[in-house]
Amino acid sequence: MKAKLTRGQQWVYELLNSASIEITAQDIFVQLQAQGRSLGLATVYRAIKVLQLRGLVQARSLTS
């Protein structure tokens, strides 16, 4: 049985699940801050990685 998601991972997952367009980790960070949810940008990136490893989301890296 897989471990439950942390609170931060759940927040990121819910935000991604409700998004109608692709959004960046920075967008997620800003939206969470606007909702009053305290989560650092590095934690957002880690949450995305965990969600990706569990097959819950797809992520892509964009080059500058």
N, C-alpha and C positions, 0 to 999 in steps of 0.2 A: 504494500500500500504506500502510495506517495505521501510525503509530508504535506501538510496544509501550507498554503501561501502565507507569507508574513503580511502584516497590515499594509506595508508599503507596496509589496508586490500586488496585493489585491487592489489597491488604489490605482496602480498603473494599469493593471489588467482591465478594470472597470472603465477607465478612461479610454483605453485603446478599443475596447469592445463597443463603446458608444460612439466612437468617432466615425464620421461618414467619409472622411478622406484620410490619406496617409499623413501622419504627423511625426515630427522629430522628437528626440529625447528632450531637447530644449523646450519645445512646445508643451510637452507633458509636464516638465518642471514648472513652467510659468502657469499653466492651468491649475496644477495642484496648489501652488502658492496662492493663486487667486481664490481658491476654495478654502483657504486657511489650513491646508494640510502641510505640515512641516516635513519635507523630504528633500535631501540634498541631491544635486545633479548627479553625483557619482552613484548614489543609491538608485536613482532612476535608471542609469545605464546597467547597473547590476541586476535590477528587477527585470529589465527587458531581456537580459541574457538568460536568466532563470526561466522566464516565460517561454523564450525561444527553445531552450533545451527540453522543456516539457512538452513542446509541440503546440503550445497555446497561441503563439503569435509567430509571425514571420518578420524578420528584420533584414534590412539591407544597409550596407555601408555606402555612403555617398562621398565621392572624392571632391575636393575643392578645386 
